[in-house]
Amino acid sequence: MLIAQVLGNYSLGGADLLRRAMGKKKAEEMAKQKEIFLKGAKENKLDLKKAEGVFDLMEMFAAYGFNKSHSAAYALVAYHTAYLKAHFPVEFMAALLTEDMENTDKVIKNISEVRSMGIEVLPPDINASDRSFTVHDKQIRFGLGAVKGVGAAALESIIEIRQEEPYESLQDFCERVDLRKVNKKVLEALVKCGAYDSLNGKRAQFSGRRFRRKRLPGRNRFSEPRRLFLTGAMDTASCPRWTSGPRTCCSPLRRRRSDSISPAIRWPGTARPSSVSPPVTPPGFQSAQIKKMSRSAVSFPGSRS
């Protein structure tokens, strides 16, 4: 475009039309543009034979220049990413997981790649996880933004309140969160993915509780909105642990159209031997719900169920 402006007296708009004509490779349009180019070169008192040779070189370059420019740009991007992955593998993979966290299949593939690199992915934690995947002591903490059923507005509210003081229990969490943003479905999704496992409990216990909205005594709807409270006792001794069935189908990443879990992307400790009896259904978790929920390709070793 600059050559056309300097040699052929093209305007910026005219030079862009020349670029388009070269890209489309239309013979009739190129013939018209060549006449305009030579006319401008004549006005600049340039040698017409040399001007015609320059135009032919421009036309020839247009045949491969687009591919050449793109290949050079992609080669530079590939070099940069390869350097970052080689020298900063944990940070690079955390950024990659964050970039693709809306796509479950890509997250599963990337976590499998992280495992093959010897990097541990820590499970989601209500007090430690951010919206994105983050780096903690050369390990990657699972981002809450990748948990299905948890929206951005709910996460912003949860993280903002957490900055004042960490959540001490599930009851403490329910009393402090903004119910206009964090509803029952969000709580259930966080329970089932194990985000509350660090709050001295098991997922089977939390799943067996019931969430009810009510106001504190002496408060009305104008002074304070309803708060969420838990009902039902948490009996640690009598509450059975979830086996691999309920655990895997309630992991943070769920496949919608698959009833199987690929062995290549299964986390250690989640496989159930064929000799083991079917899993015990936890309190409050109906078998019909388990059948409707598809199994996950990711769960975490050492997480309490």
N, C-alpha and C positions, 0 to 999 in steps of 0.2 A: 504494500500500500504506500509506503514511503517512496519507493522507486517511482511509482506512478505519479505521485504528487510532484516530485522534483523534476523528473524528466518529461512527463507528459502533461504537466499543468492540471492534474486532476484535483478536484476538491476532495474533502474527506468523504463526503457522500458518494462521489463518483468512484473513488478508490475502493470503497466498500462494495459497490456494484461490480467492479472488475474482479474483486476477490470472489464474489458469489458466482460470477460467470465461470471463472477458472475452476471453482469447486464442482460445479455441475457439468463441466466439460461439454457445453453445447457449442457446436461448430458455428452456427449462425450468430449467436451472441458474441462469441470470441472474435469473429470477423469484424463485427461492429466496434468492439472495444479496441481492436488493433488499429482501425482507422482513426479513432479518437486519440489513441496513444501517439501515433505517428504525426497527427496534426499538431498535438501539443509539443512534440519534439521539434517540429519544424518552426513553431513559434519561438522556441528557445534557441533556434539557430544551431541545432545539433545535426550531426551526420545521420541521415535517414537509414543508411545501411547498418550502422552500429546500433541505432535505436531499434531497428527491426530485429537485430540479433539479440538485444537485451530482452525484447518482448518474447521472442521464441524461448529464451532461457527461463523466463518467468513461467511460461506455459508448460514447459517440460518439468519444472520443479513442482508445479501444482499437481502433477500426476502421482508424486510420491511424498511430497512435503508434509501432508497431513499425517500420514502414517509415521513418518520419521519424527515429527515433533511429539506425537503421542508416545512412541516407543522410548524416546529420550526422557520424557517426563515420568513415565512408569518405571523406567530403570532407576531414576533418581529416588523415587518413592520406595522402591524395593531395597535400594541400598540403605536408605535411612532406617527403614523398619527392621532390616536384618541386623544393622548395627545396634539398635535399641534392644532387640530381642536377645542378642548375644551378650551385651554388657549390662543390661538392666532387665533381666528376664521377668522378675516378679512384678515390677512396675509396669512393664509392657503388657503382660498377660492380664493384669488387673484392669488396665485401660481398655484392652480388647474385650474383656468380659462385660465391662460397663457399656461399651459401644453397642454390643449385640444383646444386651440383657432383655430386650423386648421380644427377641426371637429365641424361643425355648430350644429348638434344634441346634442353633449355633452355640448357645450357652453350654449345652451338653457336650458338643464337639470340642469346645474350647476348654472345658473342665477336664475332659479326657486328655487333651494335649498338656494341660498344666500338670496332671498326674504323671504323665510320661517324662516330664522334665524334673520330677522329684520335688515339686512344690506342693505344699499342703494347702487345701482350701478349708478354712474354718467354717463351721455351720453358722447360720444366721443367729444373731443374738440381739435382743431388744435393747440392751444397754451398750453394745459395742458396735453393731452394724450401722452403717450409713445407708443412704439411698443407693449409692454406687458401690462397686467392689473396691475395697481399700486394702492397703498393705500394712501388716502388723508383724514386725520382727521376722521379715523374710517369708511371711505367710500371707495368704489372701483371705480376707474376711468376706463371706458371702453378703452381697448387697440386698437390702430389703426391697429395693425396687424391682428385683427379679422374681419376687414371690407373687404368684398369681392371686389376684383378688385384693391386692393392696395398692391403692391409688397414690398418686403423687401428693394430693392435698392431705391425705391421712398421714403420710410419712413426714411431711413438713411439720405438721402439728406434733407428732410423736417425738421427733428429734428436737424441736424447739422446747418442749416441756422438759425433756430429758436433760437439757443443758443446765437447768436449775438444780436438779438433783436426780441421780439415777433411780430407776424404778426398783423398789424393794421387793415387791410381790405382785402377783396378778391383780389382787384386790387394789393395791396402791395404784397400779396402772389404770384400772377401770375408774377410779375416783378422780384421777387427774386429767385424763384425756378429754378433748373437745368432742362431744358426741355428734356434733354437726358434721364432723369430718371422719371420725372413727366410729363406724357402726359395728353391729354384731358380726357381719360377714368378714370384716377386716380382722376382728379379734379371733374368729375361728380359723381364718387362714394363717394367722401368726402362731396360733396354738399348734396347728397341725404340721407346720413346717419346723417346729422346734425352737422358735424364737424365744420362748419363755423357759427353756430347759435350765437356764442358769439361775432361775428364781426358786431354787429348792423345791422342785416338783418334777413330775413326769407328765408326758403328754396324755397318757391315759387318764390321769387325775383331772387335768385341766379340761379335757374333752368331756368328762362326765359332769362338769359344773354347768349351771344355767345362768345366763346373763339377764338381769332384769333392770329396767330403768325406773328410778324413783327419785324423789326430792328429799333432801335432808329435812328433819323436823324443824318447823318454824320458818321455812322458806317457801316462797311462792314463785310462780312462773316469771314474774317480773324481776325479782331480785336475783334469781339464780336458776339456770336451766336444770333439767333432770340429769342425774348422774347414773352411772352404770354400777350395779352391785352384783356380787356373786351369791348364788344360793346353793345349798348342798355342802356337806362336810367333805374335807379333803383327808381321807384316811389313807396314809401312805402304806401302812402294813397290809391292809385288805385289798388295795387297788392293784389288780394284775398288770404286769408290764405288757406293752404292746409287742407282739412278735413281728416278723418281717412283713406280714401281709398288710396290717393297718399302717405300719411305719412307712413302707415304701409308697403306698398309694397316697399318703399325706405328706410326702416330701415336698420341698419348695417348687420343684420343677415337675410338671405333670404332662405326660403325652395324652392327647385327647383321643387319638384313633389307634392306639396300640395297647394290647393287653399283655405284652411281654416286655421284659427288660433285657436289653442287650448285655451279654456278659462282659463286653469290652468296656462298658461305661458304668458298670455296677461298682459301688463303693465297698471297701472291705467290711466284712461283718454283717452284710445285709442279706446274704444268700441263706435260704432255709433248706436244710437237707430234706430229701424226699421221705425219710423215715419219721420225720417229726409230724405230729398230729396237726390238724388245721389250727390256725391262730385263735386265741380266745378273744371274743369281741369285747372291747373295753366298755365301761359303763357309759350309757348315753350315746353310744355310737352304734347305730343299727346296721345290720348286715346288708340291708338294701342300699344304704349309703355307700358301703364299701364296694358293692357291685357296680354302682353308677360311676364311681371315681376311677379314673384310669391310673395305672401304676406309673411311678416315676422312674426316670433313668438316673436320678441322683439322690443319694442319701448320705449321711455323714457318719464316719466311725466314731464310736465313743459317745454318741448322743444318747441322752436318757429318754426312754420311751414310757 
